[in-house]
Amino acid sequence: MFHLRTCAAKLRPLTASQTVKTFSQNKPAAIRTFQQIRCYSAPVAAEPFLSGTSSNYVEEMYCAWLENPKSVHKSWDIFFRNTNAGAPPGTAYQSPLSLSRGSLATVAHAQSLVDAQPNVDKLVEDHLAVQSLIRAYQIRGHHVAQLDPLGILDADLDSSVPADIISSTDKLDLAVFKERLRMLTVGGFYGLDESDLDKVFHLPTTTFIGGQESALPLREIIRRLEMAYCQHIGVEFMFINDLEQCQWIRQKFETPGIMQFTNEEKRTLLARLVRSTRFEEFLHRKWSSEKRFGLEGCEVLIPALKTIIDKSSENGVDYVIMGMPHRGRLNVLANVIRKELEQIFCQFDSKLEAADEGSGDMKYHLGMYHRRINRVTDRNITLSLVANPSHLEAADPVVMGKTKAEQFYCGDTEGKKIGFTTDPRMARSSPYPTDVARVVNAPIFHVNADDPEAVMYVCKVAAEWRSTFHKDVVVDLVCYRRNGHNEMDEPMFTQPLMYKQIRKQKPVLQKYAELLVSQGVVNQPEYEEEISKYDKICEEAFTRSKDEKILHIKHWLDSPWPGFFTLDGQPRSMSCPSTGLEEDVLTHIGNVASSVPVENFTIHGGLSRILKTRKELVTNRTVDWALAEYMAFGSLLKEGIHVRLSGQDVERGTFSHRHHVLHDQNVDKRTCIPMNHLWPNQAPYTVCNSSLSEYGVLGFELGFAMASPNALVLWEAQFGDFNNMAQCIIDQFICPGQAKWVRQNGIVLLLPHGMEGMGPEHSSARPERFLQMCNDDSDVLPDLMESNFDINQLYDCNWVVVNCSTPGNFFHVLRRQILLPFRKPLIVFTPKSLLRHPEARTNFDEMLPGTHFQRVIPEDGPAAQAPDKVKRLLFCTGKVYYDLTRERKARDMAEQVAITRIEQLSPFPFDLLLKEVQKYPNAELAWCQEEHKNQGYYDYVKPRLRTTIDRAKPVWYAGRDPAAAPATGNKKTHLTELQRFLDTAFDLDAFKKFS
């Protein structure tokens, strides 16, 4: 009955006198809710049958009539038609018609009411058309917003106007407006015409353009929609599937007069623009021939960042984590982070020396938004601020930090439109560089960077959004680069028309200063004084910079890792304690790992067998690969070390060996993580399956490890070659991180690797790539007599590369990663078939107190008892050891051939391998690997082994021939290749022809 009573009142057009009266009223704005407001067109008493229990029956009849007017009696049909037509109180109901001729007058009256229905239908259609028009602006208004400061390119790379928006590039031009309206009318899109422009329409609850008014003329509706969505701000939000969030954004951008600033706020904005602009001009005057990748054309970035920080601080944010590219970085350091200007200026001095003063907590985290992986840091919301010179391609958002941290990414898209010279229309298929944010339901606020107040308002809204909804948000600063890609570039080669316009473009500081002077907010002398004041600051800092002889690295670090370094930046210790554990600790962890510590929890039958096998291993004081990992993690949790493991399928394990998360077979989504049930006051264990973005996930984990040096952070690739998709993270941040930024990082990469006859894909983790990037010198033998030689090697290397052949050694290297007095990335080539290999077991005795990670595992069989009789010493690493021992046993050559395993490939264990070579004076040396000769470890190991023995002997090769692919796709060929290199390894005459 609600629709019955309100339909006429809600849709009836207002008269001219009513319109004037409504607009003249100055009543407080009504609070908008998502409930329909009941507005009765007539007292209920006027239709007495609508009261009492009969109202339910009438409502049923009305619903039936709405579906099919013929489904109800003719009297009800007339009644409902009259009501919707706006019949006066008490007249909607008509008595049933009699068959007498005296009822003809009644019939005629009823027919006249029915004939009025087309007018009502038109009224309804017009209101629906207006609602569609409003929605069209909300969805597509950003496509015609005036976002380009140069006025020569549409932000969405499309000059056409959406078909359902009554707008044009000539905003609000009456002639163009009428033509546009006529086209839509002729096409039948809305069914409105020019005569409707002054008709007043009720506004839906999904818009705030009315302010205090609930109805507006169509002309005013369009004007306000133009002002809200088609000026210097373009808003993308209608893809968000949450009504409350959409309403929040509508209110922030549609409410008339909402974007207001006080004079004090305007003066502050001007002062920040002065700093941003004059800093770049100062650098240009002093170092005109230097590439500094300045911020000219996007000077508003500095006040934008300051606004975000200010607003976020008001909303309770404790600290801000920033990641950004090179463009504008010096300006951000100077005017946002407030790094000393003399420390910036002195770096242009070639006499400067760098002083390493410790390794700090660098929160430079790359990654992408991922709900699952962020579940332990669910308040880490990214605010991405993209500096978009002429609509370039944006970089990925950044996710980082700890609870209550504001995070945002200052994105730069590089190039005069994209890259160096590529036109954006050739650079991407999407309308905007920020379209990736739509995937995570993040609103996107495009804004013209030459409108500072619009930028400030958008940044405030973005910070409020983050605080209100704890969701990501993107601000797209549409700007330009005044000097091209860098200060030495000539952009006129490829974008002549754009840079002709740029040469004419007034700087944003000049335009905004002129605006404020015209408004009387500041006067010209005040503006000039502000400039002189900052210029003086720069000059004084420049003078002081001439006296700077040392660049103090600590000035670039936000907070040194507590407990790791002395005041002069050195490690507090250069030793590593034993990584072994008491047996009762091993047994306890093993028992929990082989049980379900939650009552009434039903596990899979196959998992029951796995847990039973684990229990048997513990009883026999033995561990396999999965149990060794469990004990390493569990023991660190006992010591208060947070362990975090992420990657694809890590909860179960790619090869179904780990099972760190148990799933109840009877209750959906009920899980159990036994690792979190080990000790009463243990540290948390976080294990989470990640998305299929190795680049994003590894970037996130890298940042997590940088911010949390006392946590063991591991990323496992589903297969080792999946690190290909994260290669830029590895090449740009993990490998050279300490050399480039003096930041240590203890992240662990677990890369399944091994030739199992399963084809070229997923066989190789490409160890040759990691070894090629190691920073040690293959031709220089270090001082083997140095105290703590092994620890010093670790301290000097850029990362550690290991390929363990036993579960026990894997256990030790994981624990060593945390017990070391410093942090280095650890690359582990993990096995596949060894996970269940019956010989790949370790006894508890090799894991007790006093035991350590073994960089080299020497021969311990008959050959070691009579070393003078050994004819060949084979060096190998990883899984191939088990192929070699099996073949040696089959050939009964245990006394003639010794096998030494190199577990730590880098830093290279020169000292231990020298002892091995000296132990077998009559043996020839050979390196054996299952990988192809141009892959794997041979090219790394051979020169270092030769350096170890002062090139006294050759180092022969036994392995597969060079190949382009990592492995063959034919199982038979795989086995043939395996047997061939095993024959070479144990044929004592195989290398004589090369001698």
TORVO-430247 format. One record per residue (C-alpha): residue in three letters; x, y, z. Coordinates in steps of 0.2 Angstrom, whole numbers, plus 5000, padded with zeros to 4 digits. Example, Ala and Ser with C-alpha at 12.3 -4.5 7.8 and 13.67 -1.06 7.14 Angstrom:
Ala506249785039Ser506849955036
//
This chain:
Met500050005000Phe501550115002His501750134983Leu499850154981Arg499850304993Thr501350394988Cys501550364969Ala500550524964Ala501350634977Lys503050584973Leu502950604954Arg501750744951Pro502650894944Leu502751054955Thr501851214949Ala502851364946Ser502251444962Gln502651284972Thr504451294964Val504751474969Lys504051434987Thr505151274988Phe506751364982Ser506451514994Gln506351405010Asn507851395020Lys507551245030Pro508951125037Ala509450985025Ala508550825029Ile509550675034Arg509650555020Thr509350375024Phe509150225013Gln507250205018Gln505850265008Ile504950415015Arg503150395017Cys502150545010Tyr500250515009Ser499250604996Ala497650585006Pro497150545023Val496850365026Ala495150415033Ala494650475015Glu494650295010Pro493950195025Phe494150025018Leu496050055018Ser496150045037Gly496049895048Thr496349715042Ser495649755025Ser497249845021Asn498249685019Tyr496949625006Val497049784997Glu498949774996Glu498849604989Met497549664976Tyr498749804972Cys500249694970Ala499249584958Trp498649734948Leu500449794946Glu500849624938Asn499349614927Pro497849744928Lys496649614920Ser496949494935Val495849604947His494049654945Lys493749804934Ser493249914949Trp494949884957Asp495749924940Ile494850084940Phe495250124958Phe497150094956Arg497250194940Asn496350334948Thr497450334963Asn499050334952Ala498250474941Gly498150584957Ala496250574960Pro495750684975Pro495350604992Gly493850504992Thr493550494973Ala494750364968Tyr493450224972Gln492050204960Ser490550094963Pro490349934952Leu489449974936Ser487649924935Leu486849864919Ser485550014919Arg485650154906Gly485750274921Ser487550214924Leu488150284907Ala488750444916Thr489750344928Val490550244914Ala491050404905His491850474921Ala492750314924Gln493350314906Ser494050484907Leu495150434922Val495750284912Asp496150394897Ala497250504909Gln498450354911Pro499650404896Asn500050564905Val500450474921Asp501550354911Lys502450494903Leu502750574920Val503450414927Glu504550394911Asp505250564913His505750534931Leu506550374927Ala507450464913Val508150594925Gln508650464937Ser509550374922Leu510350534918Ile511050564935Arg511750384936Ala512550414919Tyr513550564926Gln514050464941Ile514650324931Arg515350414916Gly515550594920His517450564922His517650534904Val517250714900Ala518050794915Gln519350934911Leu520850834918Asp522250884906Pro523151044912Leu523651064894Gly521951054887Ile522550944872Leu522150764877Asp520750674885Ala521150584901Asp520350424895Leu521150444878Asp519450454870Ser518850624863Ser517050554861Val515650604874Pro514750454881Ala513050434873Asp512050454889Ile512850614895Ile512150784890Ser513850864889Ser515150914877Thr516950984877Asp516151154877Lys515451144894Leu513751214896Asp513751304880Leu511851324876Ala511851294858Val512951134859Phe511951084874Lys510251104865Glu510951004850Arg511650864862Leu509950864870Arg509050854853Met510150704848Leu509750604864Thr507850654861Val507850594843Gly508750434847Gly507450404861Phe508750374874Tyr507950484887Gly506350544879Leu506650724885Asp506550884875Glu506951064878Ser505351104885Asp505750984900Leu507251094905Asp506251204916Lys505151064923Val505451014941Phe505850834946His506050754962Leu507750694966Pro508150514970Thr509050464986Thr510550414976Thr511150594973Phe511650744984Ile511550874971Gly510050944978Gly510850994995Gln509351055005Glu508151034991Ser507250874986Ala506750934969Leu507651034955Pro507251094937Leu508050984924Arg509251124919Glu509851144936Ile510050954939Ile511150954923Arg512151104929Arg512551034946Leu513050864939Glu514250954927Met514951044942Ala515150884952Tyr515850764939Cys516450854923Gln517650994930His519350964936Ile518950814946Gly518450644938Val517750514950Glu517750324946Phe516750234960Met515150164953Phe515949984951Ile516049974970Asn514749844976Asp514349924992Leu512950054993Glu513550145009Gln515250175001Cys514450244985Gln513350354995Trp514850415005Ile515750464989Arg514250544981Gln514050654996Lys515850704996Phe515750764978Glu513950814974Thr513450914989Pro513451094982Gly514851204990Ile515651064999Met517351104992Gln517751255002Phe519451315009Thr519751445022Asn520951585019Glu522251505030Glu522151345021Lys522451435005Arg523951525012Thr524651365018Leu524451285001Leu525251434992Ala526751415004Arg526951235000Leu526851264982Val528251394984Arg529351274992Ser529051134979Thr529251254964Arg530751354971Phe531651204976Glu531751134958Glu532151304951Phe533651314964Leu534251154958His534151204940Arg535151364943Lys536551274953Trp536651114943Ser535851154926Ser536851004917Glu536350874930Lys534950744928Arg533950764943Phe532250704937Gly531350854944Leu529550884948Glu529151024936Gly527451004929Cys526850914945Glu527351034959Val525751004967Leu526350834972Ile527150904987Pro525650994995Ala524650834990Leu525750725000Lys525750845015Thr523850855014Ile523750665015Ile524950655029Asp524050795039Lys522350725037Ser522950545041Ser523750605056Glu522150685062Asn521250525059Gly522450425071Val523850365059Asp525450335069Tyr526650345055Val526750345036Ile527650225024Met528050295007Gly528750204991Met529050314976Pro530050314959His531450434955Arg530450574948Gly530250714961Arg531150604975Leu532350744980Asn530850864982Val529950744992Leu531550715003Ala531750905005Asn529950965007Val528950815014Ile530250715024Arg531250875028Lys532950795025Glu534350925028Leu534551025012Glu536451025013Gln536450835014Ile535550834997Phe536550974989Cys538250904994Gln537850744984Phe538150844968Asp539950864974Ser541150744966Lys542250754981Leu540950664993Glu541350505001Ala540050385008Ala540150315025Asp539150155029Glu538450185047Gly537350035049Ser535849955041Gly534150025044Asp532349975043Met531950025026Lys530050015023Tyr530250015004His528949885000Leu528349834983Gly526849724980Met525049724977Tyr523449724987His522949544992Arg521649515005Arg522149335010Ile524049375012Asn523649535022Arg522549445035Val523849475049Thr523949665044Asp522149705039Arg522349885043Asn523749915030Ile522750005017Thr523650075002Leu523350254997Ser524050264979Leu524550434973Val524950424955Ala525950564947Asn525250544929Pro526250654917Ser524950664902His524050514907Leu525450384907Glu525550204913Ala525450184932Ala526550074942Asp525849954955Pro525250004972Val526249964987Val525749875002Met526849885018Gly526949925036Lys526149885052Thr524549925061Lys523850095060Ala525150145047Glu524650255032Gln525350185016Phe525350264999Tyr526350254983Cys526950404973Gly526750334956Asp527650404941Thr527350324924Glu528950374915Gly529050454899Lys528250594888Lys526650504889Ile527450334892Gly529150274893Phe530250394884Thr529250434869Thr527850314866Asp526150394864Pro524850324878Arg523650264864Met525050144860Ala525550104877Arg523950024885Ser522249954881Ser521350024896Pro520650204897Tyr521750254912Pro523350204919Thr522450174936Asp521250044930Val522049914939Ala521349984955Arg519549934949Val520049754952Val520049784971Asn518549894972Ala519650044976Pro518850214971Ile519950314959Phe520050504960His520750584944Val521150774946Asn521950904936Ala523650944944Asp523451134939Asp522051154951Pro522851144968Glu521251164978Ala520451024968Val522050914972Met521950964990Tyr520150914992Val520350754983Cys521850704994Lys520750745010Val519350635004Ala520550495000Ala521350505017Glu519550505025Trp519050365014Arg520550255020Ser520150305038Thr518250275036Phe518250105026His519950045028Lys520050015010Asp521250054996Val521050214986Val521950294971Val522250474967Asp522750514949Leu523650674947Val523550714929Cys525050824925Tyr526450854913Arg528350854913Arg528951024908Asn530750954904Gly530350794896His531050624903Asn532450714911Glu533350884911Met534450834897Asp533150764886Glu532350854870Pro530550804870Met530150904854Phe530850764844Thr529350654847Gln527950764855Pro528150934847Leu526350994848Met526250954867Tyr527851034871Lys527451194861Gln525951204873Ile526951164888Arg528151314884Lys526651424884Gln525951354900Lys526051454916Pro526751364931Val525451314943Leu526251424957Gln526051574946Lys524251534942Tyr523751504960Ala524651654966Glu523751764954Leu522051684959Leu522351714978Val522951894975Ser521351924965Gln520351854979Gly521251964992Val521851815001Val523651875000Asn524452024992Gln525952034980Pro527252084993Glu526751945004Tyr526851814990Glu528651884985Glu529151885003Glu528751695004Ile529751664989Ser531251764996Lys531151675012Tyr531351505005Asp532651554992Lys533651615007Ile533451445016Cys534151355000Glu535651474998Glu536151455016Ala536051265015Phe537051274998Thr538451365007Arg538451245021Ser538451095009Lys540151155003Asp540951105020Glu540150925019Lys541450795015Ile540550635020Leu538850575016His538150505031Ile537050345027Lys536150355043His535350515037Trp534450415024Leu533750285036Asp532150315046Ser532550195060Pro534050075063Trp533649905068Pro533749895087Gly534949765094Phe535849725078Phe537149865076Thr538349965087Leu538350155086Asp539650145072Gly538650035062Gln539549865065Pro538649705070Arg538649675089Ser539349505086Met540249405072Ser539749235078Cys538349115077Pro537748995091Ser537348815088Thr535748785079Gly535448625087Leu534048585100Glu533648485115Glu532948315111Asp531348345121Val530948505111Leu531148405095Thr530048265102His528748385107Ile528648475091Gly528648315082Asn527148245092Val526148405089Ala526548395070Ser525848215070Ser524248255079Val522648365078Pro522648475093Val520848525091Glu519448415098Asn517948355087Phe519048395071Thr518848275057Ile520348265045His520448175028Gly520847985029Gly522448015018Leu523048145030Ser522848025044Arg524047905036Ile525348055034Leu525148105052Lys525447915057Thr527047915047Arg527648065056Lys527247995072Glu528347835068Leu529747955062Val529748045079Thr529747875088Asn531247825078Arg532147985082Thr532148035063Val531448175052Asp531048185034Trp530948355025Ala529248405031Leu529648365049Ala531348455048Glu530448615042Tyr529148595056Met530448575069Ala531448725063Phe529848835062Gly529148775079Ser530748795088Leu530948975082Leu529149005088Lys529648945105Glu530949075105Gly529749215101Ile530149225083His528649265071Val528749145057Arg527849195041Leu527649075025Ser526749125010Gly526649074992Gln525548964981Asp524948804989Val526048835004Glu524748775017Arg524648605010Gly526348605000Thr526448594981Phe526948414983Ser525648374997His527048355010Arg526848505022His524948505028His525248655040Val523348695039Leu522148555042His520348565035Asp518848485044Gln518048365032Asn516248395040Val516248585043Asp516548705029Lys517948835032Arg518448755049Thr520348745049Cys521648705062Ile523548765062Pro524448645074Met525948755073Asn525048885083His524648755097Leu526448715102Trp526848825117Pro525748935128Asn526649095125Gln527349055108Ala527549185093Pro526249175080Tyr526449065064Thr525749135048Val525549025033Cys524449085019Asn524149035001Ser524449184990Ser523849244973Leu524649194957Ser525649354956Glu527449304961Tyr527949484958Gly526749564969Val526849434983Leu528749424984Gly528749614984Phe527649614999Glu528649485008Leu530249575005Gly529449735013Phe528849625027Ala530549555030Met531349725029Ala530149795042Ser530249645053Pro532149585055Asn531649475070Ala530449375060Leu530849225048Val529949275032Leu529849145018Trp529149145001Glu528948974992Ala528748964973Gln527548834968Phe528948774957Gly530648844956Asp530548924939Phe529049024945Asn530349154951Asn530449204933Met528849304936Ala529649394951Gln531349424942Cys531249614944Ile531049604963Ile532449484964Asp533649584952Gln533149754958Phe532849734977Ile533449564984Cys535049544976Pro535749714976Gly534749784991Gln536149815003Ala537349884990Lys536050004983Trp535250064999Val536249995014Arg534749895019Gln534949715025Asn533549595022Gly533349415029Ile531949355017Val532049165012Leu531649104995Leu531148914994Leu531248864976Pro530848684972His532148614959Gly532548454952Met532648344935Glu531248214938Gly530948174920Met529348274920Gly529748394906Pro530648564904Glu529348664913His529448664932Ser531148574932Ser532348704935Ala532448854947Arg533848924937Pro535148914950Glu536448974937Arg535549144937Phe535649164956Leu537449114957Gln537949224943Met537349374953Cys538349324968Asn539649464972Asp541149354977Asp542749344965Ser543049174958Asp544849214955Val545349274973Leu545649154987Pro545149245003Asp546149235019Leu545649055025Met546549085042Glu545449235046Ser544449215063Asn542649175060Phe543049145042Asp541249075038Ile540349215047Asn541349345039Gln541049275022Leu539149285026Tyr539349465031Asp540249515015Cys539049425003Asn537549494995Trp536549334998Val536749155003Val536349014991Val536148834997Asn535548664990Cys535348545005Ser535448365003Thr534748315020Pro533248365030Gly534448405045Asn535448525035Phe533848615029Phe533348625048His534948705052Val535048835038Leu533348895043Arg533748915061Arg535448995056Gln534549125046Ile533849205062Leu535249165074Leu536549255063Pro536949435070Phe536449515054Arg535249485040Lys535549415022Pro534349345009Leu534349155008Ile534049064992Val533648884995Phe533448754981Thr532248634989Pro531948454982Lys530448374975Ser530748184975Leu531848194991Leu530348245001Arg529848065002His531547974997Pro531847835010Glu533647885012Ala533348075014Arg533148065033Thr534148135047Asn534348065064Phe533948175080Asp535848155084Glu536248275070Met535048405077Leu535548415095Pro536448555104Gly538148585098Thr537748545080His537748665065Phe537348695047Gln538648595037Arg539248705022Val540048545015Ile539648365019Pro541248265016Glu541348085012Asp541147965027Gly541147795019Pro542547675015Ala543447805003Ala543747915018Gln544547775028Ala545847745014Pro546047915005Asp547647874996Lys546747734986Val545347854980Lys545547884961Arg544148014959Leu543448144970Leu541648194964Phe540948354970Cys539048384969Thr537548464977Gly535748424981Lys534748274975Val536048204962Tyr537048144977Tyr535748004979Asp535947954961Leu537847944963Thr537847844979Arg536647714971Glu537647704955Arg539347684966Lys538547544976Ala537947454960Arg539747464953Asp540547424970Met541747574969Ala541547634987Glu543347634989Gln543847714973Val542647854972Ala542347984985Ile540848104985Thr540848274993Arg539248374994Ile539348564993Glu537848615003Gln538248805003Leu538648864986Ser538849044990Pro539749104999Phe540948974992Pro541748865006Phe543548885000Asp544248825017Leu543248665018Leu543448615000Leu545348645001Lys545448515015Glu544448395005Val545548404990Gln547148385001Lys546348235009Tyr546348134993Pro548048174985Asn547948044971Ala546148084966Glu545648174950Leu544348304953Ala542648314944Trp541048404946Cys539448314944Gln537648384941Glu536048334934Glu535748504925His536448534908Lys538148604907Asn537748784902Gln536548784917Gly536548734935Tyr538148764945Tyr539648704935Asp540148884928Tyr540148944946Val540948804955Lys542348764942Pro543348924943Arg543148934962Leu543748754964Arg545248794953Thr545648944963Thr545548844979Ile546948724973Asp547948854965Arg547448784948Ala548548624951Lys547248504944Pro545948514931Val544148504937Trp543148384925Tyr541348384921Ala540048244922Gly538348294918Arg537148334904Asp537648414888Pro537248594885Ala535448634880Ala534248774877Ala532848694888Pro533048654906Ala532548474903Thr531948354890Gly530148314888Asn530348134885Lys530448014900Lys531547884891Thr532748024885His532848084903Leu533347914909Thr534647894895Glu535448064899Leu535448014918Gln536347854914Arg537547934902Phe538248054915Leu538247924928Asp539347814917Thr540547964914Ala540648004933Phe541147824937Asp542247784922Leu543947814928Asp544647824911Ala543347954905Phe544448104905Lys546148034900Lys545848074882Phe545748264888Ser547348254899
//
